Amino acid sequence: MTVADGSDLWLRRFHPAPDAPVRLVCFPHAGGSATFYFPVSAALASDCDVVALQYPGRQDRRNEPNVDDIGVLADRIAPLVEPLFDRPVVFFGHSMGAILAFEVARRLEG
């Protein structure tokens, strides 16, 4: 399935939990990919809808150019995660992912 906004390239759900009361959006480290959060998704699947980001230049997106500016990356991600706020959302980032999560949150503050 292709989504017009491109979110299908960026947002990965390994164990979808559409009825979960909370959503966890995971931001991988600088050299990481969405699959880094596969075990987290498996462990939380019954309680939480886990969505992991897949950055350009990683795994199945390896042919796309990397984005080497945190601000630009945050600008691209913010509109893609905004529709996820139909329930409480928690951002979690590892290493560079934590900085990116913070920058995305700043853009969504309103």
N, C-alpha and C positions, 0 to 999 in steps of 0.2 A: 504494500500500500504506500502510495506517495502522498505526502501532505504538502499543500501549496506553500506553506511557510517554511518548509525544510526541517521542521522539528523532528521528523522521522530519522534524519541523519544525526541529529544532536542528542536526542533523548532516548534512552534505552531502559526498557522494563524487562528484567529477566524472569521475575515471578510476579506478574500483575496482581494487584489487590485492589480492584476498583471500588470496593465497598469499605476499605480501611478508613478509619476516622482521621488519620493523619498521613501526610505525604513527606517523605524524606528525599531531598534532592542532593545528590552526591557529586562533588567536584574532585576529579582525580588530581594527583600530583603532576608536576611539569612533564615528565616523560611517560605518564600513565595513561590508561584508557578506562573506558566504562567497565570492562570486565574485572578490574581491580575490586569492584564492589559486588561482584557476583555472590561471594559468601555472605556478605551483609544482607543482600536481598533475600537469599535463601533463609537466613536465620530470622529475619523480621517479616517474612511474607504473610504470616497470619495476622499481624498487628499493624502493618505499615505498608503503604504503597511506595516502594523504593524506585526512584528514577535516577539513573546515572548518566552523566554527560559524556559524550564521545566527541573529543576535540578533532578538528581537521588535522590531517597528517598522522593519525593513529589508526592502527589495525585496518578495518575495511575502508577507512577514509585516508589511507596512506598516500594516495595519489593527489590529494588536495594539499595546497600549500599550508604550512604551519602559520598560525597567527602569533607573531612575536611581540605583541603589545597587549598588556593586561587590559588596558582601557578599551581597546578595540574589541578584544574578546568578550569583555563584559557587555559592551554595547550590542554585540550580536546575540548573546545569550539571554539578556533580560527580556526581550519581547517573546522569546520562546518559552520561558518558564512562567511568565505572567498568567497564562491561562490555567496553570496548575493550582492557582489559589482559590479553588472552589471549596477548599477545606483548609485546616491549619497546615502550614508548610514549615519544615525545618530544613535549613541548609547545613550541610557538613562538607568540609573540604580538608583534604590532606595536603600539608605543605603549601605549595603554590596554589593548590585548590582552595585553601582557606582564604588566601588573599583574594582570589577570584570570586569566591562566594560573597565576601564582604563587599567587593566592588559591584557585583550584581545586586545585592541587597540595597546598596546606596542608590542605584538607579531606579529601584522599584519603590522607594520610600514615598514618592509622590510629592 
